[in-house]
Amino acid sequence: MDDRPRRSDFREFVRTHHPDVGGDQATFVAGLAAYRPAVIRADDPRLAADVVFRRTPHGLLAVVDRMVRWYAQRRRPPRVR
């Protein structure tokens, strides 16, 4: 089964109706429900999971962070005995 036309239709729908680009939220939610596969139900616990963002250091702090992690990994005992 080829899902490329369906995927392209979905992408076009999101580009035009997403609330961040000025679309109506109710229309967007209804469209997502229409495109959602029948296998995934609305009460699926995977859909209720929180999104977690992790900030990584930049610049000199990133270099220091990598060195600290490398040193800690080198001093860790082996996993296999």
C-alpha positions as CSV (number, residue, x, y, z in Angstrom):
1,M,0.0,0.0,0.0
2,D,1.4,3.4,-1.0
3,D,0.8,6.1,1.5
4,R,2.6,8.9,-0.3
5,P,-0.4,10.7,-1.6
6,R,-2.0,10.6,1.8
7,R,1.2,11.9,3.5
8,S,1.5,14.7,1.0
9,D,-2.2,15.6,1.5
10,F,-1.6,15.6,5.3
11,R,1.4,17.8,5.0
12,E,-0.4,20.3,2.8
13,F,-3.3,20.3,5.3
14,V,-1.0,21.0,8.2
15,R,0.8,23.8,6.3
16,T,-2.4,25.6,5.5
17,H,-4.5,25.0,8.7
18,H,-2.0,25.0,11.5
19,P,-2.9,27.6,14.2
20,D,0.7,28.9,14.2
21,V,0.3,30.1,10.6
22,G,-3.2,31.6,11.2
23,G,-5.4,28.6,10.8
24,D,-8.5,27.8,12.8
25,Q,-7.8,25.5,15.8
26,A,-11.1,23.7,15.6
27,T,-10.6,22.9,11.9
28,F,-7.1,21.8,12.6
29,V,-8.1,19.4,15.4
30,A,-11.0,18.0,13.2
31,G,-8.5,17.4,10.3
32,L,-6.0,15.7,12.6
33,A,-8.8,13.3,13.7
34,A,-9.6,12.6,10.1
35,Y,-6.0,11.8,9.2
36,R,-5.2,9.9,12.4
37,P,-4.9,6.1,11.7
38,A,-7.8,4.0,13.1
39,V,-5.3,1.9,15.1
40,I,-4.4,4.8,17.4
41,R,-7.2,5.7,19.8
42,A,-7.7,9.1,21.4
43,D,-7.2,7.6,24.9
44,D,-3.9,6.0,24.0
45,P,-1.4,6.7,26.9
46,R,1.4,7.3,24.4
47,L,-0.5,10.4,23.2
48,A,-0.7,11.8,26.8
49,A,3.0,11.8,27.4
50,D,4.7,15.1,28.2
51,V,7.2,16.5,25.8
52,V,10.6,17.1,27.4
53,F,13.1,19.6,26.0
54,R,16.8,19.3,27.0
55,R,19.1,22.3,26.7
56,T,22.6,21.4,25.7
57,P,25.6,23.7,26.4
58,H,27.2,25.7,23.6
59,G,30.7,27.0,23.0
60,L,33.3,26.4,25.6
61,L,30.8,24.9,28.0
62,A,30.0,22.2,25.5
63,V,33.7,21.3,25.2
64,V,34.0,21.2,29.0
65,D,30.9,19.1,29.2
66,R,32.2,16.6,26.7
67,M,35.5,16.3,28.5
68,V,33.8,15.7,31.9
69,R,31.6,13.0,30.4
70,W,34.5,11.4,28.6
71,Y,36.6,11.4,31.9
72,A,33.7,9.9,33.9
73,Q,33.2,7.2,31.3
74,R,36.9,6.3,31.3
75,R,36.9,6.0,35.1
76,R,33.7,3.9,35.2
77,P,34.3,0.1,35.9
78,P,33.7,-2.2,33.0
79,R,30.1,-3.5,32.5
80,V,31.2,-7.1,31.8
81,R,33.1,-9.0,34.5
